[in-house]
Amino acid sequence: MTRVLTVARSVFVEVSPEAAYEAVSRPGDMGRWSPENLGTAEDAPAGPAALGDSFVGRNKRGAFRWSTRCTVTAAEPGRRFAFRVHAIGLKRPRLRGPIATWEYTFAPEGAGTRVTETWTDDRRAWPDAVAGVFDRIVTSGKTFAEFQNRNIDITLRNLKRELEKSRP
């Protein structure tokens, strides 16, 4: 079976595209919504990330912890924010290579915004069978596409709750 390389989910949020972008473009805050991300390393900038900025993401899955090096590939306020994950490691992201791309788009819809989160598997050089075995080991039996659908749903639900709670 061919592996699914991209999954996307969306949610309607009752805030402006600019307000949704402002929240998502601060990688250090992602840990407030994501079931797997813990935010960024302490030396990451606190404000919105700009095109070309790099940051180290901290992550967890059960008791396992790791870090990733990410670079912002799109930073269009109110429209689109994306970053590429290109290194991974336990305490420091030392193993380099294409891992994944995360993208968020913000489309005006009525009195709010349709936020879409997309995960793309950048491990294109991995044979499907190898990726399938690896994925099932590190996700307790799921493919990364299945696993990320769940994570994205949780992230978007938490983002919606927080943004709508804090709106004026």
N, C-alpha and C positions, 0 to 999 in steps of 0.2 A: 504494500500500500504506500502510495506517495505521501510524504509528510506535508502537512499544512504549514506554510511558511509565514502567513500573516493572519492575524485575527483582529477584529475591531468591534467595539461596543460603544454605545452612546447613551446619554441621559439628557433630559431637559432640566435646566437649572434656571430658577427665576432670578437671575442677575444678568447684567450686561456682558457682552463678549469681552469687554475690556476688564471687568472685574474678575471674570473666570480666568482669563489669561494671566492677570496679575498674580493670582494665587498659584497657578500651575507652573509659571515660569520661575518660581523660587524653589530650586531643587531641594534645598534644605528643609522645606516644609512638607515634602512628599511623604515623609514618615507619618504624618498625621492622618493620612488617608489610606495608604497602601498596607496590605496585610504582610508584605515582605520587605519593604524598604524602611530603613530606620533614619532616613535623612542623609546628610552629607558629612564628610569629615570636618573637623572644627575649623580648618583653614579656608573653607569655601566662602565665597562672597555671600553676604546676607540678602542682598537685593535681587531683583530679577536678573536672570542670566542673559547675556547677550550672545549674538552669533559668534562662534569661535571660542567662547569660554569653555574651560575644562573644569571638571569637579570630580571628586571621589565620592561615590555613593556607598553607603553602608547598608548591608542587607542581612536578613535572617530567614531561615526556614527551619522551624523546630529549634533544636539546640545548635544547628550549624550556622556559622556566621562567615561572611566574606565581604570583600570590597571590590568595587568596579571603577575603572577610569572611564569617564564619559565626556563627550565634546558636543556642545550645542551646534546643531546643523540648521536650525530654523528658529528665528525669533522675530515674528511679525505680530506686534501687539494687537490684541483683539481678534487675531485670525488663526495663527499657527505657532506652535512651539514644538521642537523636536530635538532629540539628542541621540547620539550613537554611542553604544557601549563597546569599547574596543580593547579593554584589558581587564583581567580578573585575578584575584589572589585572596589569600586569607586575610592577613593584616594589611598588606599593600597589594595593589593590582599590578603584578609583575608579568603575568602571562599575557602576551599581546596577541591580538587577532580579532577578526570580526565576530561579534557575539550577538548583538541585537540592536534594533533601532526602535525607539519609542516616539510616538507622535501624538500631539493633541491638536484638534482643530476646534474652532469656536465659530458657530454659525448663528446669526441672529434668527430667532424664531418667536414670533409674537412679542410678548413682553419679556422674553428671556433669551436663553442661549442653548443651542444643542451642542453639547461637549462630546466629542468623539475621541476615544483613546485607542490607538492602534499599536500593536506589537508586531514587529517583523523579525523573524529568525534570520540572522545574517550568517549563520554557520553553513553557507551554501556548499562549501567544499567537503563537508562531512557526508559520507554515504548515508542514505536514509536508514539502513539497518543499524548502523553504528549510532546515529542520532537517536533512533527509537529505543535502543537498549539503554543508552546513557540517560535519556529523558525519563524513562520509567523508573530507573534507579533513584534519581534525584528528586522525583516528584511523587514517590510512593505509588507507582503504577500508571501514571497518566502520560500522555504526550505533552510537550511544552505548549502546544496550541490549546489543548483542553485545560491545562493548568492555568495558562494566562487568561483564558476567558473568565474563569472564576476570579482570579486576582483583579482583573479589570472591572468586573461587576462590583466587587467589594470597594475598590478604590473610587469608582464613580458614585456609588451610593454614599460613601463617607464624604466625598467632596461636595455633593449636592446638599447633604445635611448641614455641613459646616457653613457653606456659602449662603444658604438660605436663612440659616439661623442668625448670621451676622449682618444681613442686609438691613439698610435703613428703613 
